[in-house]
Amino acid sequence: MTDQTMTRYKTGLEVRREVLGAEYVDRSLAAATAFSQPMQQYVTETCWSDIWTRPGLPRQTRSLVNLGMLTALGRSHELGAHVRGAVRNGCTKQEIQEVLLQTAIYCGVPAALEAFRVAGQVLEAMADETADETADGRAGDG
C-alpha cells in the first residue's frame, strides 16, 4: 500500500468502527477471504474515508439517508448494521421511524415493512445490551 492509501484505510477504519461498532467491523474484516479482502479495503477507503469524512453532511444525516437507500434496495443485513450506526450517530428512534415511514410511500409498503422489522429487532437488541451493561455495572458497585 502507498502512504496515501494506508492513510485513507486507517481513517476509513476509524470512522467505520465509530459508526458501526468495532465488533461488527472486526467480524467483517476477519471473515474476509483472500478473494473478498480487496472489497473490504475498497469499502473502507472509499466509503468510510472518502465519503463519510466529507464536511457536507453530518453523520446523523448520512445515517438517515443510508436507512432510506438500504430500504429501497431491500438490503436488510446492511440496514440492520446502519440502524445501529444511526443510533451511534445520535439519531432517535422517532427519526428512524419517520425515515422508514417515508420509504413506505416512495419505495413501497413491503420494503418499509421489512425495514421496520429489521430496525425493530436491532433497536430491541440494543436496548437489551444497554440493560445488560447497566445491570453489570450495578452488580460491581455493591
Sequence and secondary structure as in RCSB ss.txt:
>XXXX:A:sequence
MTDQTMTRYKTGLEVRREVLGAEYVDRSLAAATAFSQPMQQYVTETCWSDIWTRPGLPRQTRSLVNLGMLTALGR
SHELGAHVRGAVRNGCTKQEIQEVLLQTAIYCGVPAALEAFRVAGQVLEAMADETADETADGRAGDG
>XXXX:A:secstr
  HHHHHHHHHHHHHHHHHH HHHHHHHHHH  TTTHHHHHHIIIIIIIIITT TTS HHHHHHHHHHHHHHHT 
HHHHHHHHHHHHHTT  HHHHHHHHHHHHHHH HHHHHHHHHHHHHHHHHHHHHHHHHHHHHHHTT 
